[in-house]
Each structure stands twice: as structure tokens, then as C-alpha cells.
Amino acid sequence: FCSTAEGARSLPLRPAHALDASLRYRLRATGTTLFGRVDALSDRQVDATTTAPAYAELSFGVRQPISFKKDGSSGSELTVTLLDVNDAYDATFGPKPGRAVTVSLRVFD
């Protein structure tokens, strides 16, 4: 392994440490799935004099099956996700442009 004393340096915008974790819980009675996710990065070297700050981004959501069939089987699902709930935003380095909500409807046989 090289050390910084020997001239080693990280690739630009590559953090030394990263964490991605998710958790989900399904309610049996309704088929509803609750989920959460955390994405975290340590600070990242941009160039010899600039470092992008560390951040952690939290997201939460709910997925609900919707049945349109007479036999009760699921014919679609609605998902609502709150992205970047903690507003982990840096005007220069991102990672994303602040909080957002996504709504999606998936229809299938």
C-alpha cells in the first residue's frame, strides 16, 4: 500500500469510505412495504487544494399493491418515495439538488 508521504492520492471525487444501507418492512395484512435508505460518503478530494465535504443522505418510502382483478391478485403498485429527506446538499459538489418526492405507478399482469 502506498502512503500519502510517498505521493499516493485518491482518485478525484472518490471517497475513502462509503456506506449504503437499506431497510424494508412489509405489513402482511395490507401488503404495504415501508422502506428506508441511507447513503453516506466521506469527504472527497477534488484537486490538490479542494475537498468536497462528507455527507449522508436519507430517503424513505412506501409501496402499496393495488388490485384491479376480481380474484384479488395484485394488478399494480403505487410507490411514493421521499428522497434526500435531510436535504444533504452542497451548492458546489451536490450530491443532489435537495429534497424531492417521486411517485410511480407500475401496472403488470
N, C-alpha and C positions, 0 to 999 in steps of 0.2 A: 504494500500500500504506500502511496505517496503522501507526503505531508505538505501542508502549505509552506513550510520552511524550505521545501525542495522545489517549490514552484507549482505545486498542484492547485487546481481551482475547479470549481463546479462548472458544469455546462450552464450557459445563460438561462435564467429563469427556471432552473431545475432545483427544487428544494432538497435539502439534505434529509428531511423527514416529511412523510405524508401519511395521512390517516383517512380511510374511507370506511365507514361503518353504517350499517342499516339494521333496522328492527321492524318487524311487522307482526301484527296480531290479528287473527281472524275471529270474528264473532260468529259462532256456529248457528245461532238462531236466525240471523238475517243474511249471513254470507258476506257481511261487510268486512273489509280489510282496512285496518288502520296501519299506517307506516310512517317511519321517520328515518332521516339520513343525516349524517354529519360528514363533511369533507373538510379536512384541515391540512394546511401546508405550513412548513416553517419558512422563515424568510428566504428569499431567492436573490442571488447575485445577478444583477442586470449587466453591469460592466465593472471596470476596476474601481469606480468610485460610487456606484449607485446600488442600493439594495432594496428590493421590493419587500414590503412588510409581510409578516406571517398573518394568517387569517384562518378562521373557522367559519364554515357556512352551514346553517341548519335548515332543513326542509322537512315538511310534514304533509301528509295527505290522507285521503280516504278513497277507497274503491268500492263501489256498490253494484252488484249484479242486478240487472233489471230483466224480468221475464215477460216476454210477449207471447209465449207459447201456452197452449191450453194444458199441456202436461206439466207445466211449472218449471221446465228446464230453462236455463238462462239463455236469452237471445241477444243480450248486450250487456255492457257495463259502463258505468259513468265513473270517471276518476277526476278528482279535484286535488290539486297539489299547490301548497304554498311554498314557493322557492325562496331561499335566502331570507328566512324569517328574521334573522338578527341583523340584516342589512350590512353584510360584510362587503363593503365597497370602498375602493380607493380610487380617487379620480385619475390617477396616473396609471396604475397597474391592474385595475379590476378587482376581483376576478370576474364579476358580473355586474350589470348595471342596476344593482339594488334589488329590492323585493319585487316579486312577480307572482301571479296566480295563473295556473294553467287548468283548463277544463277540457276533457276529452271524452268522447263517446265512441265506444268500439262496438260494432254490430257484427255478429257472426252466427253461423248455423250450429 
